[in-house]
Amino acid sequence: KETGDVLHVFEHPENGLHPDLQRDLGERLASLSAERHVVVETHSEHLIEGARRKLVKDDRKNDFLACCLGRIRGRDGKPGIASREVTLDSHGFLDGPCLSFD
């Protein structure tokens, strides 16, 4: 990518958008990521789905990486944080759920 050390970070860009527009935004951010380093913080499954579809369409499945964080309670009842790396499988689907909060 020809942007040197530039990193584009978007925090909850889906806020206030209709789900269809969130999907469109996900596709646009995925397109942007072909030329630039992009990090998106989101809670929107619609935005993620749009990005996923665009990456699959452009045969860039390996460009997708999500790190999901969540608050959990351990067996001792103390709060903690868990994370899981999520990628796209060979068919372009998420390789599993982000986290299970049992």
Secondary structure, 3 states (H helix, E strand, C coil): CCCCCCEEEEECCCCCCCHHHHHHHHHHHHHHCCCCEEEEECCCHHHHHHHHHHHHHCCCHHHCCEEEEEEEECCCCCEEEEEEEECECCCCCECCCCCCCC
